[in-house]
Amino acid sequence: MGSFSIWHWLIVLLIVVMVFGTKKLRNMGSDLGGAVKGFKDGMKDGAAPAEDKPAGQVTNAAAAEKTTIDVEAKTKS
């Protein structure tokens, strides 16, 4: 029972196209591509050095530490 042959994958692809249609599959593909592009852009923005932040954004490490909440998970009995 190893991996599927090319014929199995072609039959699965044919069934998927028949169920969803080519237009819906094309739309899903473009949506997925846009999501991946947005994720990559978000990762680039998150990895930017602190000096590249806009002048209106000020980070205060002391204020960030005060707002952090430490929570322990407790189980119900």
C-alpha positions as CSV (number, residue, x, y, z in Angstrom):
1,M,0.0,0.0,0.0
2,G,2.8,2.5,-0.5
3,S,2.4,5.9,-2.1
4,F,-0.2,6.7,-4.7
5,S,0.6,6.5,-8.4
6,I,0.1,9.4,-10.8
7,W,-3.2,8.0,-11.9
8,H,-4.6,8.2,-8.4
9,W,-3.6,11.8,-8.1
10,L,-5.1,12.7,-11.5
11,I,-8.4,11.1,-10.5
12,V,-8.4,13.0,-7.2
13,L,-7.6,16.3,-9.1
14,L,-10.4,15.6,-11.5
15,I,-12.9,15.0,-8.7
16,V,-11.8,18.2,-6.9
17,V,-12.2,20.2,-10.1
18,M,-15.7,18.7,-10.7
19,V,-16.8,19.5,-7.1
20,F,-15.5,23.0,-6.7
21,G,-15.1,24.2,-10.3
22,T,-12.2,26.0,-11.8
23,K,-13.4,29.5,-11.0
24,K,-13.7,28.8,-7.2
25,L,-10.3,27.0,-7.2
26,R,-8.7,30.0,-8.9
27,N,-10.2,32.4,-6.3
28,M,-9.0,30.1,-3.5
29,G,-5.5,30.1,-5.0
30,S,-5.4,33.9,-5.3
31,D,-6.7,34.3,-1.7
32,L,-4.1,31.8,-0.4
33,G,-1.3,33.7,-2.3
34,G,-2.5,37.0,-0.9
35,A,-2.4,35.5,2.6
36,V,1.1,34.2,2.2
37,K,2.3,37.6,0.8
38,G,0.6,39.4,3.8
39,F,2.3,37.0,6.2
40,K,5.7,37.6,4.7
41,D,5.2,41.3,4.8
42,G,4.2,41.0,8.5
43,M,7.3,39.0,9.2
44,K,9.5,41.6,7.6
45,D,7.9,44.4,9.6
46,G,8.3,42.4,12.8
47,A,12.0,41.8,12.2
48,A,12.8,45.5,11.5
49,P,15.2,47.1,13.9
50,A,13.8,49.4,16.6
51,E,15.4,52.5,15.1
52,D,13.3,52.1,12.0
53,K,10.0,52.7,13.9
54,P,8.0,55.9,13.2
55,A,8.6,58.9,15.4
56,G,5.1,58.7,16.9
57,Q,5.7,55.2,18.3
58,V,7.6,55.2,21.6
59,T,8.4,52.0,23.4
60,N,8.7,52.0,27.1
61,A,10.1,48.7,28.5
62,A,9.1,49.6,32.1
63,A,5.5,50.2,31.1
64,A,5.4,47.0,29.2
65,E,6.7,45.0,32.2
66,K,4.0,46.5,34.5
67,T,1.2,45.4,32.2
68,T,2.4,41.8,31.9
69,I,0.2,39.4,33.8
70,D,1.6,36.1,35.0
71,V,-1.1,33.4,35.1
72,E,-1.1,29.8,36.3
73,A,-3.4,27.3,34.8
74,K,-5.4,25.4,37.4
75,T,-7.4,22.3,36.7
76,K,-10.9,21.8,37.9
77,S,-11.6,18.9,40.1
